[in-house]
Amino acid sequence: MPRILDQIEDCVPALRRYARALTHDPDLADDLVQDCLERAIRKRGLWQPSGSVRSWVFKILLNVHRSDLRKNQRRPLALSLEALPAEPSGPGTQSGRLALADTARAMQELPLEQREVLLLVAVEGLSYAETAEVLSLPLGTVMSRLGRARATLRQLTETGNPVLRSVK
């Protein structure tokens, strides 16, 4: 069993990245990862050696996130003052930040099913097979959702009317 705990520990940085991409809130992401790790450690006896520990903990994280989404559907989202930037960013990085903000906004417009696949493959570097295992989907469905997500993201970011624009 100590080996599985070491493997779970090795997954923590990737879990934190994925949780931040899903929640867009560092505090919520940390809570999500903590809940995931607690559940993984508590249920480590259920893990089957035939699969990878990484896929297993990502699946736990995704299930905890989906449960939290269902639980919080009726609650309004509160934005804290600490989340707002204190100072405007400098002029030298505006275009890059605008492009990044536009891409992040476009990713949030993707349907949840497509966004989950895109984040696991593009951000976390999971293979299509690992992504299919995490999401409990057939491989073809993963490939289809990824293709649609990429096409939609491309369409949303290449439009002539960006939501944010650079003022010179």
C-alpha positions, 0 to 999 in steps of 0.5 A, a space after each residue: 500500500 505505501 507504493 500507491 500512496 507515493 503514486 498518489 502523491 506524485 499526482 498532486 501537482 497535476 491534480 492541482 492544475 486540473 482543478 484550477 482549470 476546472 474551477 478558476 478559483 485557487 481556493 476552490 481548487 485546493 478544496 477540490 484537490 483535498 477532497 479528492 486526496 482524502 477520498 483516494 486515500 480512504 478508498 485506496 483498497 478499491 483501486 485495481 492494479 490493472 489501471 493507472 493510479 493517475 487515471 484513478 485519482 483524476 476520475 475521483 477529482 472529476 467525480 468530486 467536482 461534478 458532485 460539487 457542481 450539482 450541490 452548488 447549482 442553486 447557490 449564487 456565486 460570490 466574488 471576493 474583493 481579494 479576487 479583483 486585481 489591485 493594480 492594472 497590468 502594464 502596457 507591454 503585456 496587454 496583447 498577450 494577456 488579452 489573447 489569453 483572456 480571450 482563450 480562457 473565456 472561449 474555453 468557458 463557453 465550451 460545453 462541460 463535456 468538451 471542456 473536460 476532455 480538452 483540459 485532460 488532453 491538452 493541459 494535463 497531457 493524458 493520452 486519449 485512452 487515459 482520458 477515456 478511462 477517467 471520463 468512463 467514455 469510449 475512445 471514439 467519444 473522447 476523440 469526437 469531443 476533443 475534435 469538436 472542442 478544438 474546432 469550437 475553440 478555434 472558431 471562438 478565438 478567430 472571430 473578428 469581434 473579440 470580447 476584449 480588444 487592445 486600445 492603442 
